[in-house]
């Protein structure tokens, strides 16, 4: 009888977790889809909203302005993290999810109806930047907070594996936007796509928002926050309390510089900048680049889940360190090889895809255990605010500005590769910090 009851409880808990995971992941997918549609259209946004020419008559200034606008949304992520993370520690994880999702969906939909520079002049880039700021605030509350929410529901022994699925939502968001844009560019003429076709991905976000809100309204609060609320152990000033506690401060710094910054540098280098590099620097046909990106992103899915599962068996620390070291060693040679193969991209397409897949391996090793680490490093009372602030600082200020910084360095030094020393040196520093200071957390009890 006991075995039957125990089996039934396990089954019910498993079904409950799947429901939580699907709702949390779909909402995060929407956030990433909305946020990264802009990155996928960075080259198109240049002439639409920033039709400026550089001194030599090229459009490099337009591309830099477009990338800077993308970076603005990333820079504002920490502000959203500070506000919404603190709010989640005081009123609960669930209501904050609904607020951030509505903010992101509404601002993204508005981009789809925004007049261009030719229609309203300088008001167009100003409005675009404002909407980008709102997207950044929303992403700051969602990305990181969703990891805490999912980790607090996960099975103790499978936390790395079960939370690793959340890390797939960023690549899945890129995949969805890339496939959609590739299809639109295939069925529309270049003139039609530049006139109105680019707006379609932003309009689609309305349907995704409705689905995401429906799934998240049915979610329950995490058992850990519920227990804190019942015991009246909620922190009234979680953000301030985090900086007063020495251990929490140290872990926030390690999370910022080592795990989150390392992961975001790899993510934006591998998943975002590679497409920009192949299209703008190497002049490969955009449709061909989109197909390369699709294959590389699909390969990232099993790699990330495997990395999460390995972290349950061998620990979070060795898996993350392996990813940081591989990233340090592979980025410059990989991009140099891409440049060599680009001279005949169609003939070398298989080789180009394999290089992009190889770049996905260090990214997977860092982000696979990341969601679990975000929760495990901090105490339950202040977990959301402590995790989301450094995570979004790193993703916004380090990773989000990477395409802009790398492109600027390349243009300044008239070299397609010199800018890549920035992520290389950063990853090497993060690896050293992880080796000496990153604690092992896979056995942590999240109720404390």
C-alpha positions in Angstrom: 0.0 0.0 0.0 2.8 2.4 0.9 4.6 1.7 -2.3 1.4 2.4 -4.3 0.9 5.7 -2.5 4.6 6.6 -2.9 4.5 5.9 -6.6 1.3 7.9 -7.0 2.9 10.9 -5.2 6.0 10.7 -7.4 3.8 10.6 -10.5 1.7 13.5 -9.4 4.8 15.6 -8.5 6.3 14.8 -11.9 3.1 15.9 -13.7 3.0 19.0 -11.6 6.6 19.9 -12.3 6.0 19.4 -16.1 3.1 21.8 -15.9 5.3 24.4 -14.1 8.2 23.8 -16.4 6.1 24.2 -19.6 4.5 27.4 -18.4 7.8 28.9 -17.1 9.7 27.9 -20.2 7.1 29.2 -22.7 7.0 32.5 -20.9 10.8 32.8 -21.0 10.7 31.7 -24.7 8.4 34.6 -25.4 10.7 37.0 -23.6 13.7 35.9 -25.6 11.7 35.8 -28.9 10.6 39.3 -28.4 13.9 40.5 -27.2 16.0 38.8 -29.9 13.8 39.6 -32.9 15.6 43.0 -32.8 19.0 41.3 -33.0 18.0 39.1 -35.9 16.9 42.3 -37.8 19.8 44.5 -36.7 21.0 45.0 -40.3 17.5 45.8 -41.6 16.9 48.2 -38.8 19.9 50.3 -39.7 18.5 52.0 -42.9 14.9 51.9 -41.5 15.6 53.9 -38.3 19.2 55.1 -38.6 19.8 56.1 -42.2 23.2 57.7 -41.5 26.4 57.3 -43.5 30.0 57.3 -42.4 32.6 59.6 -43.8 33.5 57.1 -46.6 29.8 56.9 -47.7 29.2 53.4 -46.3 26.4 52.3 -43.9 28.7 51.3 -41.0 27.3 54.1 -38.8 23.8 52.8 -39.4 24.8 49.3 -38.3 26.6 50.7 -35.2 23.5 52.8 -34.3 21.3 49.7 -34.7 23.6 47.6 -32.5 23.8 50.4 -30.0 20.0 50.4 -29.7 20.0 46.7 -29.2 22.6 47.3 -26.5 20.5 49.9 -24.8 17.8 47.3 -24.0 20.5 45.1 -22.5 22.0 47.9 -20.4 18.5 48.6 -18.8 18.1 44.9 -17.8 19.8 45.4 -14.4 17.3 48.2 -13.5 14.4 45.8 -14.2 16.3 43.1 -12.3 16.7 45.3 -9.2 13.0 46.3 -9.2 11.3 43.1 -10.2 13.7 40.8 -8.4 13.2 42.7 -5.1 9.4 42.6 -5.8 9.5 38.9 -6.3 11.1 38.4 -2.9 8.4 40.5 -1.3 5.2 39.6 -3.0 6.0 36.3 -4.7 7.5 34.9 -7.9 4.2 34.3 -9.8 2.7 37.8 -9.9 6.0 39.3 -11.1 6.0 36.8 -14.0 2.7 38.1 -15.2 3.8 41.8 -15.0 7.0 41.3 -16.9 5.5 39.2 -19.6 2.7 41.8 -20.3 5.3 44.6 -20.4 7.5 42.7 -22.9 4.7 41.6 -25.1 3.1 45.0 -25.3 6.4 46.9 -26.1 7.3 44.3 -28.7 4.0 44.5 -30.5 4.3 48.3 -30.6 7.6 47.9 -32.5 5.7 46.2 -35.2 3.5 49.3 -35.7 6.3 51.9 -35.3 6.7 54.4 -38.2 10.2 54.5 -39.8 12.7 57.4 -40.1 11.4 58.3 -43.6 7.9 58.7 -42.2 8.4 60.7 -39.0 12.1 61.6 -38.9 14.1 61.5 -35.7 11.0 60.6 -33.7 11.3 57.1 -35.1 14.6 56.1 -33.5 13.6 57.9 -30.3 10.4 55.8 -30.0 12.3 52.7 -30.9 14.8 53.3 -28.1 12.0 53.9 -25.6 10.4 50.6 -26.5 13.8 48.9 -26.3 14.2 50.3 -22.8 10.8 48.8 -21.8 11.9 45.5 -23.3 15.1 45.7 -21.2 13.2 46.4 -18.0 10.9 43.4 -18.6 13.8 41.0 -19.5 15.6 42.0 -16.3 12.7 40.8 -14.2 12.0 37.6 -16.2 15.4 36.3 -17.1 17.0 35.0 -13.9 13.8 35.1 -11.9 12.3 32.3 -14.0 15.4 30.2 -13.1 14.8 30.7 -9.4 11.1 29.8 -9.9 11.9 26.6 -11.8 14.7 25.6 -9.5 12.5 25.9 -6.4 10.1 23.4 -8.0 12.7 21.0 -9.3 13.7 17.6 -7.9 16.7 17.8 -5.6 18.8 15.1 -7.4 17.9 16.2 -10.9 17.9 20.0 -10.5 20.7 20.6 -13.1 18.9 18.5 -15.7 15.4 19.8 -15.0 16.4 23.5 -15.0 18.7 23.2 -18.0 15.6 23.2 -20.3 15.0 26.9 -19.4 18.4 27.7 -21.0 17.1 26.5 -24.3 14.5 29.2 -24.5 17.1 31.8 -25.6 18.4 29.7 -28.6 14.8 28.6 -29.3 13.8 32.3 -29.4 16.6 32.9 -31.9 15.5 29.8 -33.9 11.9 30.9 -34.1 12.8 34.5 -35.1 15.4 33.3 -37.6 13.1 30.7 -39.2 10.3 33.3 -39.5 12.6 35.9 -41.0 14.1 33.4 -43.4 10.7 32.3 -44.6 9.5 35.9 -45.0 12.7 36.8 -47.0 12.0 33.7 -49.2 8.4 34.5 -50.0 8.7 38.3 -50.2 10.7 40.4 -52.5 13.6 42.4 -50.9 11.6 45.6 -51.4 8.4 44.1 -49.7 10.4 42.7 -46.8 12.1 46.1 -46.2 8.8 47.9 -46.5 6.6 45.8 -44.2 7.7 42.2 -44.0 10.1 42.9 -41.1 7.1 43.9 -39.0 5.5 40.4 -39.1 7.7 38.8 -36.3 6.6 41.6 -33.9 3.0 41.2 -34.8 3.2 37.4 -34.1 4.2 38.3 -30.5 0.6 39.2 -29.7 -0.5 35.6 -30.3 2.4 34.2 -28.2 1.6 36.7 -25.4 -2.0 35.5 -25.2 -0.9 31.8 -25.0 1.8 32.6 -22.4 -0.5 34.6 -20.2 -3.1 31.8 -20.2 -0.5 29.2 -19.1 1.1 31.4 -16.4 -2.2 32.5 -14.8 -2.7 28.9 -13.8 0.6 28.6 -12.1 1.0 28.2 -8.4 3.5 30.0 -6.2 6.7 28.1 -5.3 6.5 26.0 -2.2 9.6 27.7 -0.8 8.1 31.2 -1.0 4.8 29.9 0.3 6.6 28.5 3.4 8.5 31.8 3.9 5.2 33.7 3.7 3.5 31.3 6.2 6.3 31.7 8.6 6.3 35.5 8.1 10.0 35.3 7.2 9.8 37.5 4.1 12.6 40.1 3.8 11.2 43.6 3.6 14.3 45.0 2.1 15.9 42.1 0.2 18.2 44.1 -2.0 19.7 46.1 0.8 20.0 42.9 2.9 21.9 41.2 0.1 24.7 43.9 0.1 24.9 43.8 3.9 25.7 40.0 4.0 29.3 39.2 3.2 28.7 35.7 1.8 25.9 36.9 -0.4 28.0 39.8 -1.8 30.8 37.4 -2.6 28.5 35.0 -4.4 26.8 37.8 -6.3 30.3 38.9 -7.6 31.2 35.3 -8.6 27.8 34.9 -10.3 28.3 38.2 -12.1 31.8 37.8 -13.4 32.2 34.1 -13.7 28.9 32.3 -14.5 26.6 34.9 -15.9 29.1 37.1 -17.7 30.9 34.0 -19.1 27.6 32.5 -20.3 26.4 35.7 -21.8 29.7 36.5 -23.6 29.5 33.0 -25.1 25.8 33.3 -25.9 26.0 36.6 -27.7 29.3 35.7 -29.4 28.0 32.3 -30.6 24.3 32.9 -31.1 24.1 36.6 -32.0 27.4 37.9 -33.3 28.2 35.0 -35.6 25.2 35.9 -37.8 26.1 39.6 -37.9 29.8 38.6 -38.6 28.9 36.2 -41.4 26.4 38.7 -43.0 28.3 42.0 -42.6 32.0 41.2 -42.4 32.1 38.1 -44.6 29.3 39.2 -47.0 27.7 35.7 -47.0 24.1 35.6 -48.4 21.7 36.3 -45.5 19.4 33.3 -46.3 22.5 31.0 -46.3 23.6 32.4 -42.9 20.1 31.9 -41.5 20.2 28.2 -42.5 23.6 27.8 -40.8 22.3 29.4 -37.6 19.3 27.0 -37.6 21.6 23.9 -37.7 23.9 25.3 -35.0 21.0 26.2 -32.7 19.4 22.8 -33.1 22.7 21.2 -32.0 22.8 23.4 -28.9 19.6 21.8 -27.5 21.0 18.3 -26.7 24.3 19.7 -25.7 22.8 22.0 -23.1 20.5 19.3 -21.6 23.5 16.9 -21.4 25.6 19.6 -19.6 22.8 20.1 -17.1 22.6 16.3 -16.4 26.4 16.0 -16.1 26.4 18.8 -13.5 24.0 16.6 -11.4 26.5 13.8 -11.6 29.9 15.5 -11.4 29.1 18.9 -9.9 28.3 22.4 -11.3 31.9 23.7 -11.0 33.9 21.4 -13.3 31.3 21.6 -16.1 31.3 25.5 -16.0 35.1 25.6 -15.9 35.4 23.3 -18.9 33.0 25.6 -20.9 34.9 28.7 -20.0 38.3 27.2 -20.9 37.0 25.8 -24.2 35.5 29.2 -25.1 38.8 30.9 -24.4 40.7 28.5 -26.6 38.2 28.2 -29.5 36.7 31.6 -30.2 39.5 33.2 -32.2 40.5 30.1 -34.2 36.9 29.3 -35.0 36.1 32.8 -36.3 39.4 32.8 -38.3 38.3 29.5 -39.8 34.9 30.9 -40.7 36.6 33.7 -42.5 38.7 31.2 -44.5 35.7 29.1 -45.4 33.6 32.1 -46.4 35.4 32.6 -49.7 33.2 29.8 -51.1 30.4 29.6 -48.6 28.0 27.5 -50.7 30.7 24.8 -51.3 31.9 24.9 -47.7 28.5 25.0 -46.1 28.9 21.7 -44.2 32.3 22.8 -42.8 30.8 26.2 -41.8 28.0 24.5 -40.0 30.4 22.2 -38.1 32.4 25.2 -36.9 29.3 26.9 -35.6 28.3 23.6 -33.9 31.7 23.4 -32.3 31.3 26.9 -30.9 28.0 25.8 -29.3 29.8 23.2 -27.1 31.5 25.7 -24.6 28.3 27.7 -24.5 26.3 24.6 -23.5 28.7 23.6 -20.8 28.4 27.0 -19.1 24.6 27.6 -19.5 23.5 24.0 -18.8 24.1 24.2 -15.0 23.4 28.0 -14.9 19.8 28.0 -13.9 20.4 25.7 -11.0 23.4 27.8 -9.9 21.4 31.0 -9.9 19.2 29.6 -7.2 21.7 27.5 -5.3 24.1 30.3 -4.5 21.7 32.3 -2.4 19.4 32.0 0.7 15.6 31.6 0.1 14.6 34.9 1.7 16.6 37.0 -0.8 17.1 34.5 -3.6 15.3 36.3 -6.5 16.9 39.7 -5.9 20.3 38.3 -5.3 20.3 36.1 -8.4 18.6 38.4 -10.9 20.7 41.6 -10.3 24.2 40.3 -11.0 22.9 38.0 -13.7 21.3 40.8 -15.6 24.2 43.2 -15.1 26.4 40.6 -16.7 24.0 39.7 -19.5 23.2 43.3 -20.2 26.4 45.2 -19.7 28.9 42.5 -20.7 27.1 40.2 -23.1 24.5 42.6 -24.5 27.1 45.1 -25.5 29.4 42.5 -27.0 28.2 42.8 -30.7 28.6 46.6 -30.5 32.1 46.5 -28.9 33.4 43.7 -31.2 32.1 45.5 -34.3 33.5 48.8 -33.2 36.9 47.3 -32.4 36.9 45.6 -35.8 36.1 48.8 -37.6 38.6 50.8 -35.6 41.4 48.5 -36.3 40.2 47.5 -39.8 40.3 43.8 -39.0 37.5 41.3 -38.8 39.1 39.4 -35.9 40.8 41.9 -33.6 37.5 42.6 -31.7 37.3 39.0 -30.7 40.2 39.4 -28.2 37.6 41.1 -26.0 35.5 37.9 -25.3 38.7 35.8 -25.3 40.4 37.7 -22.5 37.1 38.0 -20.6 36.5 34.2 -20.7 40.1 33.5 -19.6 39.7 35.8 -16.6 36.3 34.2 -15.7 37.9 30.7 -16.0 40.6 31.6 -13.5 38.1 33.1 -11.1 35.9 30.0 -11.3 38.9 27.7 -10.6 39.8 29.4 -7.4 36.5 30.8 -6.0 33.4 29.2 -7.5 31.8 27.0 -4.8 30.2 23.6 -5.5 26.5 23.9 -4.9 24.7 20.8 -6.3 23.9 19.5 -2.8 22.4 22.7 -1.5 19.0 22.6 0.2 17.0 25.5 -1.4 14.7 25.8 1.6 17.5 27.5 3.6 
